[in-house]
Amino acid sequence: MTEIADRAPNTPELTDYDRAHLVTYLRLLDAEASGAAWEEAAAVVLRADPGRQRDAARLRYETHTRRARWMADAGYLQLARAAR
């Protein structure tokens, strides 16, 4: 299993980290669409512990969910171009 960083990338370019975490991003989007609480998604998807480190877990969740949305909106185009 690939290590999950405390913060997801925040660049306009697709990164190796993004490529390694495509499934993580999809799982976060799925959790969000199903109405899962951020604490549950952070624990299950991101292996963070909101009970012990609430602020760190929240930051991990927010940055990765933001990156997952970016991937769904724009980043996938870079992934598709690279696949050609």
Secondary structure, DSSP 8 states (H G I E B T S, - for coil): -----SS---SSS--HHHHHTHHHHHHHHHHHHTT--HHHHHHHTT---TTT-HHHHHHHHHHHHHHHHHIIIIIHHHHHHHH-
